[in-house]
Amino acid sequence: MKLRVAPSSIKTIGRSARAEFIVEAALVSRLHCRLTTDASDQLLVEDLESTNGIFVNGEKVDRAILKPKDILSVGRVDFEVAQA
């Protein structure tokens, strides 16, 4: 699954129809996390107080800057970060 986040934008991942990226999978909260990009193309992920948290490269984090090849885990779904 590919998720595209444009520069200077904010997107959410979750099970709810309110999320921009809907992931219907076990352990994913209604609004699980937020992805934000800034003008310099940095990609930031923030946990939105989800039940099961977010993991970057296997480490539980509340917030992190993502880099190409990082693995973001939301519930049991893994996303590999790639540069567009």
Secondary structure, 3 states (H helix, E strand, C coil): CCCCCCCCCEEEEECCCCCCEECCCCCCCCCCEEEEECCCCCEEEEECCCCCCEEECCEEECEEEECCCCEEEECCEEEECCCC
